[in-house]
Amino acid sequence: MSIRDWPSLERPREKLLRHGPEALSDAELLAIFLRTGLPGRSAVDLARDLIGRSGGLRPLLELDRGAFCALPGLGEAKYAALQAALEITRRQLQARLERGDALCNPDDTRRYLRARLRHLDHEVFACLLLDTRHRVIRFDPLFRGTLDGAAVHPREVVRLALRHGAAAIILAHNHPSGVAEPSTADLAITRRLRDALALIDVRVLDHLIVGDGEEVSLAERGLI
């Protein structure tokens, strides 16, 4: 049965407009994105199948281009539309931070860093540069690879802070393993960067480690 033959209140688009997006299941949300199904299968049926094949909605959305386009009912156009939607979300979160104080909006800060780092299958170390009022100047992914003393160079972080006139910095990196607990190397590089940046009067406000579904704040744990 086509979705058009369903009772109007059960159709995903009408359900969203009446009750809001939070009322929809993952398959219903994906069906709105897909718009159409396949012969003999509605968009919701196709969405359920795609989510099942991928092990969940998030793994589906994080597939690389080749794997995503190879699934039934998808392709280059759907991949481009999805990447555009994800980038719109990231930019919207960044805009919210730029309008306010990053320390007064810790949830927005976490959501933004989660959107930028959580989906990566490799480790990335980044800096969120802030002005004197703790408003966001820019986000910079600086280093890629295992976080240790050899991978992260304090001089590069100091140079970045000076170039953009930062007064404070929030450090962040992801753990592709999904476990956000800080390692000994995480603590060591945090101390090195804190001490190096203190020489130019730039404060390290926090170091957030992004895992799978959680973020650990070293500042909240009293480790900075």
C-alpha positions as CSV (number, residue, x, y, z in Angstrom):
1,M,0.0,0.0,0.0
2,S,1.3,3.5,-0.9
3,I,1.6,6.0,1.9
4,R,-0.9,8.1,0.0
5,D,-3.5,5.4,0.7
6,W,-2.9,5.6,4.5
7,P,-5.2,7.5,6.8
8,S,-4.0,11.1,6.7
9,L,-3.1,11.2,10.4
10,E,-0.8,8.2,10.0
11,R,1.2,9.6,7.1
12,P,4.7,10.7,8.3
13,R,4.6,14.2,6.8
14,E,1.1,15.0,8.2
15,K,2.1,13.4,11.5
16,L,5.1,15.6,11.8
17,L,3.1,18.8,11.0
18,R,0.5,17.9,13.5
19,H,2.7,16.6,16.4
20,G,6.2,17.7,15.7
21,P,9.3,15.7,14.5
22,E,9.9,14.2,17.9
23,A,6.7,12.2,17.5
24,L,8.0,10.2,14.5
25,S,10.0,7.0,14.6
26,D,13.4,6.8,12.9
27,A,11.8,5.1,9.9
28,E,9.1,7.7,9.5
29,L,11.7,10.5,9.6
30,L,13.8,8.8,7.0
31,A,10.7,8.1,4.9
32,I,10.1,11.9,4.7
33,F,13.7,12.3,3.5
34,L,13.4,9.5,0.9
35,R,10.0,10.8,-0.3
36,T,9.3,7.7,-2.4
37,G,9.7,4.0,-1.9
38,L,10.2,1.2,-4.4
39,P,7.7,-0.8,-6.5
40,G,5.5,-2.6,-4.0
41,R,7.1,-1.0,-1.0
42,S,6.3,2.3,0.7
43,A,8.9,4.9,1.7
44,V,8.4,3.8,5.3
45,D,8.9,0.1,4.3
46,L,12.1,1.1,2.5
47,A,13.3,3.2,5.4
48,R,12.8,0.3,7.9
49,D,14.8,-2.0,5.6
50,L,17.7,0.6,5.2
51,I,17.9,1.1,8.9
52,G,17.9,-2.6,9.5
53,R,20.6,-3.2,7.0
54,S,22.8,-0.5,8.4
55,G,22.3,-1.4,12.1
56,G,20.5,1.9,12.9
57,L,19.7,5.3,11.7
58,R,23.0,6.9,12.8
59,P,25.2,4.2,11.1
60,L,23.2,4.7,7.9
61,L,23.7,8.5,7.9
62,E,27.4,8.0,8.5
63,L,28.0,5.6,5.6
64,D,30.6,6.8,3.1
65,R,29.5,7.8,-0.3
66,G,30.0,4.5,-2.0
67,A,28.3,2.4,0.7
68,F,25.4,4.8,0.9
69,C,24.7,5.0,-2.8
70,A,24.9,1.2,-3.2
71,L,21.8,0.7,-1.0
72,P,18.4,0.2,-2.7
73,G,16.4,3.4,-3.2
74,L,19.4,5.7,-2.6
75,G,22.0,7.1,-4.9
76,E,24.1,10.2,-5.6
77,A,21.2,12.7,-5.4
78,K,20.1,11.3,-2.0
79,Y,23.6,11.4,-0.7
80,A,24.1,15.0,-1.8
81,A,20.8,16.0,-0.1
82,L,21.8,14.2,3.1
83,Q,25.2,15.8,3.2
84,A,23.7,19.2,2.7
85,A,21.2,18.6,5.5
86,L,23.9,17.5,7.9
87,E,26.0,20.6,7.0
88,I,23.0,22.9,7.6
89,T,22.7,21.4,11.0
90,R,26.4,22.0,11.8
91,R,26.2,25.6,10.6
92,Q,23.0,26.3,12.5
93,L,24.7,25.0,15.7
94,Q,27.8,27.1,15.0
95,A,25.6,30.2,14.4
96,R,23.9,29.7,17.8
97,L,27.3,29.7,19.5
98,E,28.6,32.7,17.6
99,R,25.6,34.8,18.8
100,G,26.2,34.0,22.5
101,D,28.7,33.1,25.2
102,A,30.1,29.6,24.8
103,L,30.3,29.2,28.6
104,C,26.7,30.3,29.1
105,N,25.6,27.8,26.5
106,P,27.5,24.6,27.4
107,D,24.8,22.4,25.9
108,D,25.1,24.3,22.6
109,T,28.9,23.9,22.7
110,R,28.6,20.2,23.3
111,R,26.0,19.7,20.6
112,Y,28.2,21.6,18.1
113,L,31.4,19.7,18.9
114,R,29.4,16.4,18.8
115,A,28.1,17.3,15.4
116,R,31.6,18.1,14.1
117,L,33.5,15.2,15.7
118,R,31.4,12.2,16.7
119,H,30.9,10.7,13.3
120,L,34.6,10.6,12.4
121,D,36.3,7.2,12.1
122,H,39.7,8.8,12.9
123,E,40.9,10.9,15.8
124,V,40.8,14.7,15.3
125,F,42.1,17.3,17.7
126,A,40.4,20.7,17.4
127,C,40.3,24.2,19.0
128,L,37.3,26.4,19.5
129,L,38.7,29.9,19.7
130,L,36.9,32.5,21.8
131,D,37.1,36.2,22.3
132,T,37.3,38.2,25.6
133,R,33.5,37.7,26.0
134,H,33.8,34.0,25.3
135,R,32.1,34.3,22.0
136,V,33.2,31.9,19.2
137,I,35.7,33.3,16.8
138,R,36.2,30.1,14.8
139,F,36.5,26.3,15.0
140,D,39.8,24.8,13.8
141,P,40.5,21.0,13.4
142,L,44.3,21.1,13.8
143,F,45.7,17.6,14.1
144,R,44.6,14.2,12.8
145,G,45.8,10.9,14.3
146,T,46.4,9.4,17.7
147,L,46.6,12.1,20.4
148,D,50.0,12.0,22.0
149,G,52.9,14.3,22.5
150,A,54.2,13.8,19.0
151,A,50.9,14.5,17.2
152,V,49.8,17.7,18.9
153,H,52.3,20.6,18.7
154,P,51.7,23.4,21.3
155,R,53.5,25.9,19.0
156,E,50.8,25.4,16.3
157,V,48.0,26.0,18.8
158,V,49.8,29.1,20.2
159,R,50.3,30.4,16.6
160,L,46.6,29.9,15.8
161,A,45.5,31.7,19.0
162,L,47.8,34.7,18.2
163,R,46.7,34.8,14.5
164,H,43.1,35.2,15.4
165,G,43.4,37.2,18.6
166,A,41.8,34.6,20.8
167,A,41.5,35.3,24.5
168,A,40.4,31.7,25.5
169,I,40.3,28.3,23.9
170,I,38.1,25.2,24.4
171,L,40.1,22.1,23.3
172,A,38.3,19.1,21.8
173,H,39.0,15.8,20.3
174,N,37.1,12.6,19.6
175,H,37.6,9.0,20.5
176,P,36.5,6.8,17.6
177,S,36.3,3.9,19.9
178,G,33.2,5.6,21.4
179,V,34.6,5.6,25.0
180,A,35.1,9.2,26.1
181,E,37.2,8.5,29.2
182,P,40.4,10.6,29.1
183,S,43.7,8.8,28.7
184,T,47.0,9.6,30.3
185,A,48.1,11.2,26.9
186,D,44.9,13.3,26.9
187,L,45.8,14.7,30.3
188,A,49.4,15.3,29.5
189,I,48.7,17.2,26.3
190,T,46.1,19.3,28.1
191,R,48.6,20.4,30.7
192,R,51.2,21.2,28.0
193,L,48.8,23.3,26.0
194,R,47.5,25.1,29.1
195,D,51.0,26.0,30.2
196,A,52.1,27.1,26.6
197,L,49.0,29.2,26.1
198,A,49.3,30.8,29.6
199,L,52.6,32.4,28.3
200,I,50.5,34.5,25.9
201,D,47.6,35.1,28.3
202,V,45.2,32.7,26.6
203,R,43.1,30.6,29.0
204,V,42.2,27.0,28.3
205,L,38.7,26.8,29.6
206,D,38.0,23.2,28.9
207,H,39.0,20.1,27.0
208,L,36.0,18.1,25.8
209,I,36.4,14.5,24.7
210,V,33.7,13.4,22.3
211,G,32.6,9.7,22.5
212,D,29.6,7.8,21.3
213,G,26.7,9.4,23.0
214,E,28.6,11.3,25.6
215,E,31.2,14.0,26.1
216,V,33.7,14.2,29.0
217,S,34.7,17.6,30.2
218,L,38.1,17.8,31.9
219,A,37.1,21.1,33.5
220,E,34.1,19.6,35.1
221,R,36.3,16.9,36.5
222,G,38.8,19.4,37.9
223,L,41.6,18.3,35.6
224,I,42.5,21.6,34.1
